[in-house]
Amino acid sequence: MKYSLTMTTEHPIINGHMVYEQNLLPGLAYIDVLYQLAQEGMGLDYRQHCLKRLSIYNPLIVAEDRPVKLEILFDKVTDYWKITVEGTETDAHGNPLPSKQKLYITAELHEETIIFDEQIDTEAMKQAAAQPVDMEMVYAKAGTQGLVHQGMIKAKGNMYPADAGCLIELRIDDAYHDEATEILFHPTLIDGAAMATGFLEGKDDTGNGEELYIPLYYESFSCSEPLQTHCYARVSPTSLRTVNDVRTIDIAFFNTAGKQVAQLNGITAKRIRFKEQINPGFKKETVSAAIQGSLGSEPSQYQLETTATHIESLLRKIFSRRLNQAPSQIDINAGFFELGLESSQLLAIVNDIENSLNVSLSPTLLFENNNIREIVDYLKAKKKENGDSLSAITPVETFTNHARSAQETPDIAVIGLAGRYPGARNIQEFWQNLKAGRDCITEIPKDRWDYNLYFDEDKDKAGKTYCKWGGFLEDVDQFDPLFFNISPREAEIMDPMDRLFLETVWNLLENTGYTQETLHRQYQSRIGVYVGAMYQQYHYYNSDTVKESAISISSYSSIANRVSYFFNLQGPSVAIDTACSSSAIAIHMACESLTKGDCQLAIAGGVNLSIHPNKYLGLSLMQLLGSHPDSRSFGNGDGFLPAEGVGAVLLKPLAKAIRDGDPILAVIKSTATNHGGRTSGFSVPNPNAQARLIEDNFLKSGIDPRTISYVEAAASGTVLGDPIEITGLNKAFQKFTRDQQFCAIGSVKSNIGHAEAASGISQLTKVILQLQHQQLVPSIKAEPLNPGINFNNSPFYLQRELQEWKRPVVRNNGDEREFPRRATVSSFGAGGSNAHLIIEEYIPSQAEPTPIPCSPGSPQSPQSPQIVVFSAKNPDQLAAVIQQILDFIEIEKDIKDVKEISLADLAYTLQVGREAMEFRLAMVGSNKEELIQGMKEYLNNEGETSIPAFTGDQEGDHSKIRSLLSGKAEQAVLQVFLAEQDFEKIALYWTQGGRISWELLHEGQKVRIIPLPTYPFARERYWISEQGEELQPSAFIQPVTDQEQQLAAEPGKPTQESIQDYIVQFLSRELRLPRDQIKVNKNLQNYGVDSIVGMKLMRDFETRFNIKITGREMLEHQTIKSLSAHLALKLEGLNSQDIQDIVAGDSLTAKSQPGELPVNDPEIEALEKFKQGELTLEEIESLLDKGVI
């Protein structure tokens, strides 16, 4: 789409905006212009699109007699719009002048759903600020620097600077309110916020000293509602970065209610040293033929030697084209502006460098560095950081001859890891098993099924299985439903794979130190979930009709969707079934999603269970299983042994993980997937397709196979599959190197069996753990070797023992070079879907920033007292949390060669990396010995502890305390506590429900998130009972008797209490919860109360009392106490004894089973049938249209 606009000085924004006496369009005004055109011309909703990478090549200067005619092009490029704005000066009549057409900006418009969750208290921020600064002062100071704002473009308002950042209140002048309604994102508000940000950097009122900054580039702008007349902006000092002539900052925008509505990231402004930088009148000349001849053709990126000399030579040639000078005449130590270059040329040169070296560079690179010499040094550092070369292509000749152009795919960091595997309740135990070469295969446990009823050694025996071995998890029937706001009734019919993955993701986020608040505030909930799964064995159980119906409509989607729902994650949520490669392809899709910008973080993993004999019977029918317990990877086996497992990784673009200081466990360099096509049988793999996949992934990543030092194979122990895989690996590697036995090979399946849908995540987990510990673990049970495998003349050797994993040293052309530890993961699905991952260790750069330590004894020194906090959902789990941490500290102290954790790190992790739950304990101690003693005393119920300790119960009625500690009073009290470093009062305040900005206690400290034991979920059995099977009740699911359901009338009992008892009893029956587990002050959603249960409660109450209740009333009162008080008011006309008689009547007795309708209500009946799959959504809509419901 192409649009034409003419800009004149009559435009009120341009007319009021002058730089060095020249009218020009503010750089931030393009935001409104582009969104207006996208919405009105192409029908693109701004709430579904994000403006990215806007580079300003030339300022849009407009003279009174020289309007500028703009050509604005929206060009669709794959999955985004590429925007180009060019213009030509015209005379007063619109005739083009002979001057050359100028490129003003380029940008991109990406389709993204824009949602913000942050809410701020603007009044509290104003109160916390020092002296307000009138925006008039900012504009006055800018005027002395040559930047003038007047009329519409000049905002009214104040800045409220504070240590934590600056709040800016901005308003349009009343005289221009009418015009503002026609604008989506008012340039005055956005430009005003950018003007105010200078306050954070300087010592004077505007922060700019005597120098002027104008916008050059911004990374992204996204919005959920317009900015028209009045808004707030917030700037954090942590987002401010200044390098040489360039300053970068982020700005968040909020509406007048304090809700975030827009975000401007990476706004980059350059310092103007002299007037000519605004409009130099510099005429570009073409490069002379003589100079062009001396340049020759640029070398291919793969022929380019990336030594400093050759980098310098290339840069000289690129700059010579812009300067009309011979390369040898260019002074590489001279500043770019001294050389006569202007901003648009510098931006163009960055593009030239990117294209020549196939690297992605910041558009502001030449503003952050002063001369060519500094650019050479920067590119040398980038080369070293990449480990190979600027194009990430290694110098091995046999590889570079075949390599294609490395795609601009950013590296993906693994910043979190969690999982459970056979014989291991967590990742730490899994590593110990791998390290020890432990065999985790067992006979099928009795809690799965009695294998004697199905086992027969005869492979051809119909209705039998010849395999009774596998790898199994403990307690897959147990769950903590209330922790996840799920009722016991619903937990029983949930597929256990849903439950396991939900718990694993919680552990994953805790391991990483990411709370739900962090996910929402820092990433706007844009987190994707990708999970691999296969088999739906829970369907096989025969129970009653209601439960069978509910289970029959469950699908893999709920495994991912439940995670997204519970954590409020709003990125993609996808379940993948490609059989054995499911979780590997889930990881691939997650990496692709991050690369495309679909999400900012991604959770990827898989889950696999063996819970019903039908699975073994079916696999035996196809003769895919091993017939003996030693049928393992690379060995002389005849099939695989199934394994259970669940695992997940948290993924993030590497550059962002480094920027945010995340713990980086490993780097995913590249992923790829393909299909084997047609072979001699549906389940027969294709070695050529496998080899092509691996080869393509090496070429895609630009990594030489000779630098790989470990291969985690898919080998599952089958007669045919394992040799085919080795053939494919040999083909791929030997295409680029003839070296032999330089690369170790192994498979986690030798230890735990084949985890099928979770095998890819189990393999990746093993590789990450090996990288973390810099050790290669043994692959066991490979003797005797499969006769179809010969490692002697291959690049591989079987890893048979535990040994140090050394970085490989590769010799090429007489030179030796050390490479990072690298590994590959192969995963091949039984139906032909293949996946391949390339993993590399993370080597931190010495240039990465580290916190500045305080001096010992200072108020914020790590040697000072620390507040150590613990919390859980109930008192029993709180004790379990404390016991876990106590065991962890004591065990950690006794392990040799392990760096002892600091008390400050422990405290910081528990403060900022854990959710604050209902039951709380806070202790104040100066060292770990004190803390250990205090924890033991608390657990032993010894009364007072030797260190200050405070407890709190958020389930109690603390409304009076909370009303005192809210709003401005809360902020004031907390500021006093923090200022006085009164740790005991802060600890007490937190246990009573106070919110603490814990980071303020650790300013300047070298504190970090450390791995700690994750939450100890309550363990109760929730499992569907088969017909004829007597259900063993858990602590939650207890038989409900008529006597227990009957509510006794108590003379003189207040109406509200009677209603309260009625609601508790109703929910106890519907949710299968004991009454004493239901707290009246707790949100009903915490018990799994959904719309159906809520509607049942409404209808039952209406039937009893003949009083109408609306759904809105139910939503507005989300605790039993609040709802009962509201309902009591509606019953004011009834006698309290009459009310007791009604709620204690026969209609509430337990004559019906849980799940049956208390009243004959067509709406509830329809919803129940929809939930159970008996009615479709279309049928529900049809019933609504007909008025049946």
PAKE-763430 format. One record per residue (C-alpha): residue in three letters; z, x, y negated. Coordinates in steps of 0.25 Angstrom, whole numbers, plus 5000, padded with zeros to 4 digits. Each point is the difference from the previous one (the first is absolute). Layout:
BEGIN
AlaZXY/...
This chain:
BEGIN
Met500050005000/Lys499650054986/Tyr500649964987/Ser499750034985/Leu501050004989/Thr499950054986/Met501250064993/Thr500250004985/Thr501150034990/Glu500149854998/His500849995014/Pro501449994996/Ile500550105010/Ile499050114996/Asn500149974985/Gly501550025001/His500050135009/Met499650134993/Val500150145005/Tyr499750114989/Glu499449894991/Gln499149955011/Asn500049865006/Leu500050005015/Leu500449925012/Pro501350035006/Gly499950065014/Leu500949895006/Ala499249894994/Tyr499050025011/Ile500949935009/Asp499949864994/Val498550024998/Leu499750035014/Tyr500949905006/Gln499449894991/Leu498650045004/Ala500450005015/Gln500649864999/Glu499149934991/Gly498750065005/Met500250025015/Gly501249915003/Leu500950115004/Asp501549964999/Tyr500850114993/Arg501249975010/Gln499150055011/His499450124994/Cys500650144996/Leu499350084989/Lys500050155005/Arg499650144995/Leu499649974986/Ser499450134994/Ile499750004985/Tyr498950104997/Asn499849974985/Pro500849924990/Leu499349874996/Ile499850034985/Val499449894991/Ala499650024986/Glu499849894990/Asp498550025000/Arg499850055014/Pro500449895010/Val500050045015/Lys499349925010/Leu500650025014/Glu499449985014/Ile501149975010/Leu499650015014/Phe500849955012/Asp499350065013/Lys500549965014/Val500350125008/Thr500549965014/Asp501449944998/Tyr500150024985/Trp499349984986/Lys499650134993/Ile500049984985/Thr499250084990/Val500149984985/Glu498950064992/Gly499649984985/Thr499050034989/Glu500250004985/Thr499249904993/Asp499749974985/Ala500649884993/His498849925005/Gly500250045015/Asn498950095001/Pro500350125009/Leu500250144993/Pro499450125005/Ser501350065005/Lys500250025015/Gln500649895008/Lys501550035003/Leu500849985012/Tyr501349944996/Ile500849975012/Thr499949995015/Ala501049925009/Glu500149925013/Leu500549865003/His500649985014/Glu500349875007/Glu501550005002/Thr501149894999/Ile500950024989/Ile501549965002/Phe501250064993/Asp501449975004/Glu500850084990/Gln500949924991/Ile500850074988/Asp501149964991/Thr499550034987/Glu501249964992/Ala500950095009/Met499050124997/Lys500049974985/Gln501550015001/Ala500050135008/Ala499050064990/Ala500450104989/Gln499549974986/Pro498849915000/Val498750054994/Asp499149914991/Met498550015004/Glu499750014986/Met500650155000/Val499150035012/Tyr498749964992/Ala500550064988/Lys500250145007/Ala498649985006/Gly499449974987/Thr500450144995/Gln499350065012/Gly498749934997/Leu500149885009/Val500149874992/His500349865005/Gln499949884991/Gly499749855002/Met499949945014/Ile500150135007/Lys501450034994/Ala501149945009/Lys501449964995/Gly501350035008/Asn501050105004/Met500250115010/Tyr501450015007/Pro500150145005/Ala501050045011/Asp500250115010/Ala499449925011/Gly498849974992/Cys499549924988/Leu499849854999/Ile499049964990/Glu499949864994/Leu498649974994/Arg499549884993/Ile498749964993/Asp500149984985/Asp500149854998/Ala498750004991/Tyr499250035013/His500649905010/Asp498849915001/Glu499150115003/Ala500950055011/Thr499849885009/Glu498650045002/Ile500450145005/Leu500450035014/Phe500750144998/His500350024985/Pro499650144996/Thr501150004989/Leu501149985011/Ile499550105009/Asp499650104989/Gly501449984994/Ala500750035013/Ala499250135001/Met500350044986/Ala501549985003/Thr500050095012/Gly499950124991/Phe501449984997/Leu500550055013/Glu499350144999/Gly500350044986/Lys501350034991/Asp499549914988/Asp499849855000/Thr498650005006/Gly500250125009/Asn498650064996/Gly500550104990/Glu498850024991/Glu498949995011/Leu499249885004/Tyr499749955014/Ile498949905004/Pro499749945013/Leu499150075009/Tyr500249945014/Tyr500849905008/Glu500249995015/Ser500249855001/Phe500349874993/Ser500449875008/Cys500649874995/Ser500549875005/Glu499949924987/Pro499550024986/Leu500650084989/Gln499749924987/Thr501149994989/His501350065005/Cys500550095011/Tyr500950115004/Ala499650145005/Arg500850105007/Val499850155001/Ser500850095010/Pro500250154995/Thr499750045015/Ser498649954999/Leu499750094988/Arg499350135003/Thr499450104989/Val499150115004/Asn499450084989/Asp499249904991/Val500149885010/Arg501149905001/Thr500149905011/Ile501049885001/Asp500149865007/Ile500349874993/Ala500549875006/Phe499949874992/Phe500949885001/Asn499949864995/Thr501149944991/Ala500849955012/Gly500150155005/Lys499049985012/Gln499050115002/Val498649964997/Ala499250134999/Gln500050145003/Leu499250124993/Asn500150125008/Gly499550144997/Ile499749984985/Thr499550144996/Ala499950044986/Lys499550134994/Arg500550074988/Ile499150014988/Arg500050144994/Phe499049984989/Lys499149884994/Glu498750055007/Gln500649965013/Ile499849864997/Asn498650004995/Pro499550155001/Gly498549964997/Phe499750105011/Lys498649995005/Lys499850035014/Glu498850095002/Thr499250025013/Val500250125008/Ser498950104997/Ala499050045011/Ala500550145000/Ile501449965003/Gln499649895009/Gly499250115008/Ser501250095001/Leu500949895006/Gly499149975012/Ser500449895009/Glu501549985003/Pro500550045014/Ser500349905010/Gln501549975001/Tyr500050055014/Gln499350134996/Leu500950024989/Glu501050125002/Thr501349954993/Thr500650134995/Ala500450014986/Thr498850084996/His499049895005/Ile500949894994/Glu499850074987/Ser498550025002/Leu499849855003/Leu500849964988/Arg499350094991/Lys498749935004/Ile500549864998/Phe500550034986/Ser498850084997/Arg499149875001/Arg500949934990/Leu500150124990/Asn498650055000/Gln500550145003/Ala499750095012/Pro501150005010/Ser500450154997/Gln500249974985/Ile501149905002/Asp501450044997/Ile500849945011/Asn501350034992/Ala499549924988/Gly500649864998/Phe499049895003/Phe500049954985/Glu499850144996/Leu498750005008/Gly499549884993/Leu500249895010/Glu500449864997/Ser500849905009/Ser498849935006/Gln499550145004/Leu501350035007/Leu500049885007/Ala498650025005/Ile500350145004/Val501149955009/Asn499049915007/Asp499150125002/Ile501150085006/Glu500449895010/Asn498549985004/Ser499850155002/Leu501350025008/Asn500249865006/Val501449994995/Ser500749894993/Leu500550044987/Ser500849944989/Pro499149964988/Thr501050074991/Leu499950135007/Leu499350074988/Phe501049954991/Glu501250045008/Asn499450145001/Asn499650094988/Asn498950085005/Ile499150045011/Arg500950105005/Glu501149905002/Ile499049915007/Val499750115010/Asp501550025003/Tyr500249855002/Leu498849995010/Lys500550125007/Ala501449935002/Lys499349885004/Lys499250085011/Lys501350065005/Glu500749865000/Asn498849945008/Gly500250125010/Asp498550025002/Ser499250004988/Leu499749914988/Ser499149915009/Ala501050015011/Ile499050065009/Thr500450125008/Pro499250135000/Val499750005014/Glu498550025001/Thr499749925012/Phe500749884994/Thr499550004986/Asn498550015005/His500349865006/Ala501049944990/Arg499649884991/Ser500549974986/Ala501549985001/Gln500349864995/Glu500949984988/Thr501149955009/Pro501450034995/Asp501050065010/Ile501149905005/Ala501450045001/Val500949955011/Ile501349984992/Gly500849925011/Leu500149995015/Ala500849915009/Gly499949955014/Arg500649975014/Tyr499450055013/Pro500450015015/Gly501450075001/Ala500150014985/Arg500749904990/Asn499450084988/Ile499150114996/Gln501150115001/Glu500349965015/Phe498550005002/Trp499850144995/Gln501150055009/Asn499349945012/Leu498750064996/Lys500650144997/Ala500849995014/Gly498749965007/Arg500849885005/Asp499349905010/Cys500349864994/Ile499349925011/Thr500949915008/Glu499849895010/Ile499949864994/Pro501449964995/Lys500749885006/Asp500049934986/Arg498550005000/Trp499849945013/Asp500350025015/Tyr498850095004/Asn500349985015/Leu499449864998/Tyr498750064996/Phe499950145005/Asp499150045012/Glu499450145002/Asp498749945005/Lys499150004988/Asp499149895005/Lys501149905002/Ala499749884992/Gly501149954991/Lys500850135001/Thr500150134992/Tyr500050145006/Cys500850054988/Lys501449994997/Trp500250114990/Gly499950014985/Gly500750044987/Phe500949904994/Leu500949974988/Glu501449955000/Asp500549874995/Val498649944997/Asp500649865002/Gln501150034989/Phe499849974985/Asp500849984987/Pro499349874994/Leu500949974988/Phe499850144995/Phe498549964998/Asn500449864995/Ile499549945014/Ser500849895007/Pro500450035014/Arg499249875004/Glu498750074995/Ala500450145005/Glu500049955014/Ile498549964999/Met499650124992/Asp499150105008/Pro500950125002/Met498950094995/Asp500249934986/Arg501550035001/Leu499850145004/Phe499050044989/Leu500849934990/Glu501250085003/Thr499250135001/Val499449984986/Trp501449984994/Asn500450135007/Leu498750064994/Leu500349964986/Glu501550055001/Asn499550135006/Thr499250024987/Gly501049954991/Tyr499149884995/Thr500849884997/Gln499349864997/Glu500350014985/Thr499350145000/Leu498849945007/His499949894990/Arg500350084988/Gln499350125002/Tyr498849955009/Gln499949854995/Ser500149965015/Arg498650065002/Ile500450055014/Gly499149985012/Val500449975014/Tyr499150045012/Val500549995014/Gly499350015014/Ala500449915011/Met499549945013/Tyr500549915011/Gln500749874997/Gln500949995012/Tyr501149914994/His499049895002/Tyr500150025015/Tyr501449945000/Asn500249865005/Ser501049934991/Asp500249864994/Thr498849934993/Val500550034986/Lys500250155002/Glu498850025008/Ser499249934989/Ala500650084989/Ile499750135008/Ser498649965003/Ile499550014986/Ser500650134997/Ser499150124998/Tyr499950154997/Ser499949964985/Ser501449964999/Ile500450155004/Ala499550054987/Asn500149874992/Arg501549995002/Val500250144995/Ser499249964987/Tyr500849874999/Phe501450065001/Phe499850124991/Asn499149924991/Leu498950105001/Gln498749954994/Gly498950105005/Pro499249985012/Ser500749955013/Val499250025012/Ala500250005015/Ile499050085008/Asp499649995015/Thr499150105005/Ala500850025013/Cys500550145002/Ser499550054986/Ser500649894992/Ser501150084993/Ala499150124997/Ile499049904994/Ala501149944992/Ile500350134994/His498550034997/Met499949864993/Ala501350034992/Cys499450134995/Glu498749934997/Ser500849904992/Leu500850104992/Thr498750084997/Lys499349874995/Gly501249964992/Asp500349875007/Cys501550045001/Gln500950114994/Leu500850035013/Ala499649965014/Ile500949985012/Ala499250025013/Gly500450005015/Gly500049935013/Val500949935010/Asn499949985015/Leu500849935011/Ser500049975015/Ile500949885001/His499349925011/Pro499450035014/Asn498749944997/Lys499650124992/Tyr500250095012/Leu499349905009/Gly498850004991/Leu499950154998/Ser500150025015/Leu498949905002/Met499150094992/Gln500750125007/Leu500350074986/Leu501450045004/Gly500650125006/Ser500449995015/His501150104999/Pro501050044989/Asp499450144998/Ser498649944995/Arg500050074987/Ser499150064989/Phe499150115005/Gly500649995014/Asn499449955013/Gly500349864998/Asp499349875002/Gly500449914989/Phe501049994988/Leu501449965000/Pro500349904989/Ala501050034989/Glu500749924990/Gly500250054986/Val500049964985/Gly499850104988/Ala499550004986/Val499750104989/Leu500049984985/Leu498850054993/Lys499650034986/Pro498950084993/Leu500550155000/Ala499850024985/Lys500949894997/Ala501150045010/Ile500050144994/Arg500149944986/Asp501249905005/Gly500750115007/Asp499949925014/Pro500450085012/Ile498750035007/Leu500050015015/Ala498650035002/Val498649984994/Ile498949925006/Lys498750074996/Ser499049905006/Thr499949895009/Ala498849945007/Thr499649895010/Asn498849965009/His499649935013/Gly499550055013/Gly498949905001/Arg499449975013/Thr500550085012/Ser499949995015/Gly501249904999/Phe500849934990/Ser501250085001/Val499350135003/Pro500050104988/Asn498950074993/Pro500250154999/Asn498850014990/Ala500549894991/Gln501450075000/Ala499450134997/Arg499249944988/Leu501249934995/Ile500850145000/Glu498850074994/Asp499849904989/Asn501550014996/Phe500050154999/Leu498749994991/Lys500649894992/Ser501350084997/Gly499350134999/Ile501050065009/Asp499550115010/Pro500449965015/Arg500350155002/Thr501249984991/Ile500649895008/Ser501250065008/Tyr500449875008/Val499449885006/Glu500849885003/Ala499149945011/Ala499849855004/Ala500150055015/Ser500749895008/Gly499950055014/Thr498849935005/Val499050075009/Leu498849984992/Gly500549984985/Asp500750134999/Pro498850095004/Ile499149924991/Glu500950024988/Ile500150155003/Thr498450005001/Gly500049934986/Leu501050104994/Asn499250125005/Lys498749954995/Ala500649974986/Phe500750144999/Gln498950085006/Lys499049954991/Phe500750094989/Thr500750115008/Arg499950085013/Asp501450054999/Gln500849965012/Gln501449955003/Phe500550014985/Cys500549865000/Ala501249945007/Ile499849865006/Gly501049905005/Ser500349855000/Val501349924998/Lys499649915011/Ser500450115010/Asn501549974995/Ile500049854998/Gly498849945006/His498849934993/Ala500649914989/Glu498649934999/Ala500049934986/Ala501150104995/Ser499450125006/Gly499350054987/Ile501349994992/Ser500850075012/Gln499050114999/Leu500050024985/Thr501549995001/Lys500050125010/Val499150084991/Ile500849984987/Leu501350045008/Gln499350125005/Leu499650044986/Gln501449974994/His500650095010/Gln498950105001/Gln500049995015/Leu499149965011/Val500649925011/Pro499650015015/Ser499149905006/Ile500649975014/Lys499649955014/Ala498650064998/Glu500050075014/Pro499249995008/Leu498950004989/Asn499049895000/Pro498850065008/Gly499049964989/Ile500750084990/Asn499850154998/Phe500750064987/Asn499650145003/Asn498650004993/Ser500449904989/Pro500750024986/Phe501249945006/Tyr501350045008/Leu501049915006/Gln501350004993/Arg501050025011/Glu501350054993/Leu500749994987/Gln499650114990/Glu499950034986/Trp498849944993/Lys499450114992/Arg499049984989/Pro498650055005/Val499350124995/Val498549995001/Arg499150124999/Asn498649984993/Asn499150114996/Gly501050115002/Asp501149934991/Glu501249935006/Arg500649884993/Glu501249915003/Phe499849855001/Pro501149894999/Arg500449935013/Arg499049905003/Ala499949905012/Thr499149885004/Val500449875007/Ser499049935009/Ser500249865004/Phe498949925008/Gly500149855003/Ala499749955014/Gly498949914994/Gly499350124993/Ser500750004986/Asn500350144996/Ala500850074989/His500250144996/Leu501150064990/Ile500150144994/Ile501450044996/Glu500550124992/Glu501350054996/Tyr500449994986/Ile500350134993/Pro500749984987/Ser499450064987/Gln500950104993/Ala499549934987/Glu500749875004/Pro501149964991/Thr501450005004/Pro501249944993/Ile500850094991/Pro501450035006/Cys501349984992/Ser501050114999/Pro501149995010/Gly501249924995/Ser499149924990/Pro500249854999/Gln498849985008/Ser500150125010/Pro499849975015/Gln501450075001/Ser500649884992/Pro500549885007/Gln499049915007/Ile500049855002/Val499649975015/Val499649865002/Phe499949925013/Ser499549855002/Ala499749915011/Lys499749855003/Asn501449985006/Pro501350075002/Asp499750055015/Gln498650064995/Leu500750064988/Ala500950085010/Ala498850035008/Val499350064988/Ile501250084996/Gln500250055015/Gln498550045000/Ile500150094987/Leu501350065005/Asp499450045013/Phe498850054993/Ile500850094991/Glu500950065011/Ile498850025010/Glu499250074988/Lys501150094997/Asp500050055015/Ile498550035001/Lys499650144998/Asp498850044992/Val500049874993/Lys500250004985/Glu501249934996/Ile499849874992/Ser500749994987/Leu501049894996/Ala499149984987/Asp498849975009/Leu500849915009/Ala500549924989/Tyr498749994993/Thr499349955012/Leu501049895003/Gln500049964985/Val498549994997/Gly499450005014/Arg500749895007/Glu500149854997/Ala501349954994/Met500549895010/Glu501149905000/Phe501250085005/Arg500250134993/Leu500950125000/Ala500050114990/Met500750145001/Val500250114990/Gly500150145005/Ser499850144996/Asn499550065013/Lys499649965014/Glu501450035006/Glu500649904991/Leu499049905003/Ile500150015015/Gln501549994999/Gly499949874992/Met498949945009/Lys500950025012/Glu501249944993/Tyr499249884996/Leu499449985014/Asn501450025006/Asn500649894991/Glu501050104995/Gly500249924987/Glu499950094988/Thr499050115001/Ser500250144995/Ile498849994990/Pro499749884991/Ala499449895008/Phe499549864995/Thr499549885008/Gly499349874996/Asp499549885007/Gln498849934993/Glu500049885009/Gly501349964993/Asp500149914988/His500050104988/Ser499449924990/Lys501050024989/Ile499950155002/Arg498550005000/Ser500049914988/Leu500850114993/Leu499250115005/Ser498649954995/Gly499050014989/Lys500550094988/Ala501450015005/Glu499550065013/Gln499150104993/Ala501250044990/Val501050025012/Leu499050085008/Gln499650094988/Val501550034998/Phe500350045014/Leu498750095001/Ala500350064987/Glu501550035004/Gln499550055014/Asp501149905005/Phe499650015015/Glu501149915005/Lys499749894991/Ile498550015003/Ala500349995015/Leu500949884998/Tyr498949934991/Trp498950025010/Thr500949945012/Gln500249884991/Gly498549984999/Gly499650084988/Arg498750074999/Ile500050154997/Ser498950094995/Trp500450105010/Glu499050104995/Leu500850024987/Leu501150065008/His499150115005/Glu499250044988/Gly499650155001/Gln500550015014/Lys499250055011/Val500249885009/Arg499149945010/Ile499849895010/Ile500450055014/Pro499849945013/Leu501349925004/Pro500349915012/Thr499349864997/Tyr500649865000/Pro500849975014/Phe499449865002/Ala500949905007/Arg499649995015/Glu499949865006/Arg499149945010/Tyr498949914996/Trp499049965011/Ile499349885004/Ser500649945012/Glu499149965012/Gln500049875007/Gly501149995010/Glu500750134993/Glu501449984995/Leu500050054985/Gln501150114998/Pro500549964986/Ser500250124990/Ala501050014989/Phe499149914991/Ile499449915010/Gln501149925006/Pro500049865006/Val500349894990/Thr500949905005/Asp500249854995/Gln501450044996/Glu499650114992/Gln498949924993/Gln501049894997/Leu500550014985/Ala501449954999/Ala500449924988/Glu501150064992/Pro500749904990/Gly499950054985/Lys498950105003/Pro499150024988/Thr498649955000/Gln499450144998/Glu500850065012/Ser499549885009/Ile498650024996/Gln500150155002/Asp500649985014/Tyr498849915003/Ile499050104996/Val500650115008/Gln500149915012/Phe498549964999/Leu499550144998/Ser500950055012/Arg499349905009/Glu498650034994/Leu500150155000/Arg500950025012/Leu501050074992/Pro501549995002/Arg500749934988/Asp500850124997/Gln498850094998/Ile499549914988/Lys500550044987/Val499949904988/Asn499750104990/Lys498950065007/Asn498549974997/Leu499549905010/Gln498850095003/Asn500950115005/Tyr500249915012/Gly498549975003/Val500049864993/Asp498549974998/Ser499349884994/Ile500149925013/Val501550015001/Gly500249984986/Met499249875001/Lys500749955012/Leu501350024992/Met499549924988/Arg499549895009/Asp501349995008/Phe500850004987/Glu499149894994/Thr500249925013/Arg501550015000/Phe500249974985/Asn498849934995/Ile499850104989/Lys498650074997/Ile500050155000/Thr498850084995/Gly499550135005/Arg500250064986/Glu501549975001/Met500150075014/Leu499350124993/Glu500950004988/His501250015009/Gln499950115010/Thr501450015005/Ile500849905007/Lys501150004989/Ser499049974989/Leu499249905008/Ser501349935004/Ala500549994986/His498749944996/Leu500049905011/Ala501449964997/Leu499649974986/Lys498949905005/Leu501149935008/Glu501049984989/Gly500049855002/Leu500550015014/Asn501450015005/Ser500450135006/Gln500549945013/Asp498749925002/Ile499250134998/Gln500950075011/Asp499749885009/Ile498550024998/Val499950155002/Ala501049995012/Gly499249885007/Asp499250005013/Ser498750044993/Leu500550144999/Thr500550015015/Ala499350105009/Lys499349905008/Ser498650064997/Gln499650145003/Pro499750104989/Gly498649984995/Glu500049855002/Leu499849924988/Pro501349934994/Val499249894994/Asn498649945003/Asp499250074989/Pro498550015001/Glu500050124990/Ile501050085008/Glu499349965013/Ala498750054994/Leu500650134996/Glu500650035013/Lys498749975007/Phe499350094991/Lys501050115002/Gln499849985015/Gly498550004999/Glu499849855004/Leu499449974986/Thr499050094992/Leu500150024985/Glu498849914999/Glu500649895008/Ile501350014991/Glu499149994987/Ser499349885006/Leu501349935003/Leu500450024986/Asp498749954994/Lys500249875009/Gly501449984995/Val500650015014/Ile500950114996/
